Amino acid sequence: YDDSGAIDEMRNVPVEVYETTRTGDLRITLANGQVWQQIDTTRVRVPRSQRGDLRADIRGGALGSHFMTLSYGGRAFRARRIQ
């Protein structure tokens, strides 16, 4: 975090809850209490065997956007912090 609360990068943060919204987007609650929601159309599928031990990497992008990658090695997707 910087002084304004913006996130430059977070690595290896445990995922507490992984869920799919009614619209098909991901909503991910991290162990630190932050809640992130997918804001692009990237198809993200997490194998059932990985769901109990997921970790997230988040990096800042241009113009305040963020990209999240989950620990199973899937594709990065755009996400917005909602809590």
Secondary structure, 3 states (H helix, E strand, C coil): CCCCCCCCEEEEEEEEEEEECCCCCEEEEECCCCEEEECCCCCCCCCHHHHHHCEEEEEECHHHCEEEEECCCCCCEEEEECC
